């Protein structure tokens, strides 16, 4: 698993970079992440027949706090 560990380490280093952090907190990232999160939440809600709408929306809100600027 050395290859996977190496990729994981490089990804972690990449995400710690100040420029990457700035990009993740940008207005553009917010717009893109909102569209993706809306699509994923909608698909999950549809797949579960609306049984877990509240939990899906909570998970979406938590994820949205970590990407973008809102």
Backbone as a chain_set.jsonl record, in Angstrom:
{"seq": "XXXXXXXXXXXXXXXXXXXXXXXXXXXXXXXXXXXXXXXXXXXXXXXXXXXXXXXXXXXXXXXXXXXXXX", "coords": {"N": [[0.811, -1.206, 0.0], [2.126, 1.133, -0.258], [2.09, 2.929, -2.402], [-0.51, 4.052, -2.298], [-0.406, 5.266, 0.213], [1.553, 7.173, -0.279], [0.287, 8.794, -2.173], [-1.808, 9.737, -0.603], [-0.399, 11.216, 1.317], [0.754, 13.208, -0.305], [-1.571, 14.458, -1.211], [-2.567, 15.492, 1.196], [-0.526, 17.316, 1.825], [-0.802, 19.041, -0.344], [-3.352, 20.11, 0.143], [-2.826, 21.606, 2.398], [-1.466, 23.792, 1.53], [-1.235, 27.303, 1.316], [-2.236, 28.784, -0.886], [-3.985, 26.97, -2.022], [-5.82, 26.678, 0.043], [-6.839, 29.278, 0.066], [-8.094, 29.271, -2.448], [-10.053, 27.329, -2.028], [-11.695, 28.684, -0.327], [-12.855, 30.625, -1.834], [-15.163, 32.743, -3.714], [-15.876, 31.615, -6.146], [-15.396, 28.885, -5.654], [-17.361, 28.507, -3.766], [-19.731, 28.774, -5.268], [-19.479, 26.62, -7.09], [-19.303, 24.459, -5.304], [-21.787, 24.627, -4.051], [-23.537, 23.945, -6.146], [-22.738, 21.307, -6.652], [-23.154, 20.08, -4.146], [-25.917, 20.47, -3.896], [-26.832, 18.876, -6.024], [-25.911, 16.31, -5.27], [-27.212, 15.989, -2.805], [-29.866, 16.091, -3.666], [-29.964, 13.801, -5.287], [-29.434, 11.815, -3.377], [-31.632, 12.173, -1.712], [-33.708, 11.517, -3.45], [-33.029, 8.85, -3.99], [-33.487, 7.687, -1.539], [-36.125, 7.977, -1.223], [-37.074, 10.225, 0.076], [-37.041, 9.711, 2.779], [-35.002, 10.451, 4.458], [-34.588, 13.171, 4.398], [-34.124, 15.368, 6.192], [-31.725, 14.573, 7.489], [-30.021, 14.371, 5.297], [-30.008, 17.031, 4.419], [-28.818, 18.215, 6.67], [-26.259, 17.034, 6.564], [-25.409, 18.077, 4.134], [-25.303, 20.81, 4.776], [-23.261, 20.797, 6.7], [-21.079, 19.956, 5.14], [-20.979, 22.117, 3.38], [-20.027, 24.132, 4.965], [-17.324, 23.774, 4.957], [-16.258, 24.287, 2.472], [-15.759, 26.872, 0.186], [-16.954, 30.252, 0.774], [-19.014, 30.735, 2.511]], "CA": [[0.0, 0.0, 0.0], [3.003, 2.301, -0.229], [1.644, 3.877, -3.41], [-1.684, 4.747, -1.782], [0.051, 6.119, 1.312], [2.274, 8.29, -0.879], [-0.725, 9.674, -2.776], [-2.518, 10.373, 0.509], [0.504, 12.215, 1.903], [0.857, 14.325, -1.242], [-2.851, 15.168, -1.195], [-2.63, 16.256, 2.443], [0.396, 18.444, 1.685], [-1.421, 19.938, -1.31], [-4.473, 20.804, 0.783], [-2.312, 22.517, 3.425], [-0.887, 24.947, 0.862], [-2.009, 28.529, 1.517], [-2.957, 29.153, -2.108], [-5.087, 26.019, -2.176], [-6.809, 27.055, 1.053], [-7.496, 30.495, -0.427], [-8.971, 28.886, -3.557], [-11.194, 26.613, -1.474], [-12.536, 29.646, 0.378], [-13.228, 31.683, -2.767], [-16.556, 32.85, -4.166], [-16.052, 30.635, -7.218], [-15.515, 27.57, -5.017], [-18.675, 28.471, -3.11], [-20.745, 28.516, -6.29], [-19.315, 25.258, -7.599], [-19.639, 23.503, -4.25], [-23.238, 24.66, -3.843], [-24.169, 23.173, -7.217], [-22.426, 19.888, -6.446], [-23.851, 19.619, -2.943], [-27.351, 20.403, -4.214], [-27.063, 17.711, -6.878], [-25.703, 15.09, -4.483], [-28.3, 15.904, -1.825], [-31.078, 15.761, -4.403], [-29.88, 12.4, -5.697], [-29.572, 10.991, -2.172], [-33.027, 12.285, -1.266], [-34.518, 10.746, -4.399], [-32.705, 7.431, -3.822], [-34.042, 7.202, -0.271], [-37.564, 8.234, -1.218], [-37.394, 11.324, 0.984], [-37.097, 9.258, 4.171], [-33.907, 11.02, 5.249], [-34.396, 14.534, 3.911], [-33.511, 16.208, 7.223], [-30.333, 14.159, 7.69], [-29.296, 14.732, 4.087], [-29.816, 18.486, 4.459], [-27.829, 18.494, 7.716], [-24.953, 16.649, 6.036], [-25.087, 19.071, 3.105], [-24.933, 22.057, 5.468], [-21.949, 20.595, 7.318], [-20.09, 19.946, 4.058], [-20.905, 23.466, 2.813], [-19.231, 24.97, 5.879], [-15.891, 23.517, 4.757], [-15.833, 24.682, 1.144], [-16.318, 28.157, -0.211], [-16.792, 31.352, 1.719], [-20.219, 30.929, 3.317]], "C": [[0.853, 1.269, 0.0], [2.562, 3.352, -1.238], [0.457, 4.697, -2.941], [-1.294, 5.703, -0.663], [0.764, 7.353, 0.778], [1.304, 9.294, -1.489], [-1.476, 10.431, -1.683], [-1.676, 11.476, 1.118], [0.62, 13.439, 0.994], [-0.431, 15.141, -1.276], [-2.985, 16.023, 0.05], [-1.727, 17.474, 2.381], [-0.196, 19.496, 0.742], [-2.52, 20.766, -0.653], [-4.018, 21.785, 1.865], [-1.732, 23.797, 2.82], [-1.803, 26.158, 1.001], [-2.823, 28.937, 0.301], [-4.149, 28.237, -2.341], [-6.194, 26.365, -1.185], [-7.565, 28.316, 0.627], [-8.491, 30.166, -1.546], [-10.217, 28.178, -3.038], [-12.171, 27.55, -0.768], [-13.027, 30.781, -0.527], [-14.711, 31.652, -3.105], [-16.84, 31.823, -5.263], [-16.225, 29.235, -6.638], [-16.867, 27.424, -4.34], [-19.768, 28.132, -4.119], [-20.691, 27.094, -6.822], [-19.741, 24.248, -6.545], [-21.139, 23.473, -3.983], [-23.962, 23.818, -4.902], [-23.949, 21.675, -7.013], [-23.181, 19.345, -5.24], [-25.352, 19.52, -3.17], [-27.676, 19.161, -5.038], [-26.937, 16.41, -6.093], [-26.838, 14.914, -3.472], [-29.611, 15.526, -2.506], [-31.102, 14.299, -4.827], [-30.064, 11.472, -4.5], [-31.012, 11.002, -1.671], [-33.946, 11.454, -2.158], [-34.297, 9.243, -4.191], [-33.317, 6.848, -2.55], [-35.538, 7.477, -0.157], [-37.986, 9.308, -0.238], [-37.432, 10.942, 2.451], [-36.064, 9.951, 5.067], [-33.597, 12.457, 4.853], [-33.691, 15.411, 4.941], [-32.039, 15.862, 7.433], [-29.469, 14.521, 6.489], [-29.019, 16.233, 4.072], [-28.81, 18.891, 5.528], [-26.416, 18.18, 7.23], [-24.481, 17.641, 4.974], [-24.623, 20.379, 3.744], [-23.555, 21.943, 6.103], [-20.844, 20.616, 6.26], [-19.896, 21.354, 3.51], [-20.077, 24.404, 3.688], [-17.737, 24.862, 5.591], [-15.375, 23.922, 3.399], [-16.516, 25.989, 0.779], [-16.204, 29.177, 0.906], [-18.039, 31.613, 2.542], [-20.478, 29.729, 4.182]], "O": [[0.338, 2.361, 0.236], [2.65, 4.548, -0.959], [0.415, 5.908, -3.16], [-1.795, 6.825, -0.599], [0.603, 8.449, 1.314], [1.478, 10.504, -1.339], [-1.747, 11.624, -1.822], [-2.186, 12.559, 1.405], [0.587, 14.574, 1.469], [-0.392, 16.369, -1.36], [-3.461, 17.156, -0.022], [-2.111, 18.553, 2.831], [-0.1, 20.695, 1.002], [-2.608, 21.975, -0.866], [-4.761, 22.704, 2.21], [-1.532, 24.78, 3.533], [-3.016, 26.045, 0.822], [-3.964, 29.381, 0.431], [-5.201, 28.68, -2.803], [-7.373, 26.346, -1.537], [-8.78, 28.41, 0.804], [-9.593, 30.714, -1.586], [-11.316, 28.399, -3.548], [-13.352, 27.228, -0.632], [-13.552, 31.782, -0.04], [-15.416, 30.682, -2.826], [-17.919, 31.232, -5.301], [-17.095, 28.482, -7.075], [-17.452, 26.341, -4.34], [-20.631, 27.296, -3.849], [-21.722, 26.441, -6.986], [-20.456, 23.292, -6.847], [-21.701, 22.411, -3.716], [-24.887, 23.071, -4.583], [-24.87, 20.876, -7.183], [-23.778, 18.271, -5.309], [-25.99, 18.584, -2.689], [-28.668, 18.478, -4.784], [-27.767, 15.512, -6.237], [-27.36, 13.811, -3.307], [-30.379, 14.726, -1.974], [-32.136, 13.636, -4.738], [-30.764, 10.464, -4.592], [-31.544, 9.972, -1.258], [-34.85, 10.774, -1.672], [-35.246, 8.459, -4.212], [-33.628, 5.658, -2.493], [-36.141, 7.236, 0.889], [-39.123, 9.312, 0.232], [-37.814, 11.758, 3.29], [-36.237, 10.025, 6.283], [-32.455, 12.9, 4.967], [-32.751, 16.127, 4.595], [-31.2, 16.756, 7.544], [-28.318, 14.929, 6.647], [-27.91, 16.655, 3.745], [-28.027, 19.817, 5.316], [-25.489, 18.958, 7.454], [-23.304, 17.998, 4.923], [-23.65, 20.981, 3.29], [-22.766, 22.886, 6.05], [-19.794, 21.226, 6.466], [-18.77, 21.748, 3.207], [-19.493, 25.367, 3.189], [-16.97, 25.759, 5.941], [-14.164, 23.906, 3.179], [-17.705, 26.178, 1.035], [-15.453, 28.989, 1.863], [-18.111, 32.638, 3.22], [-21.454, 29.708, 4.933]]}, "num_chains": 1, "name": "protein.A"}
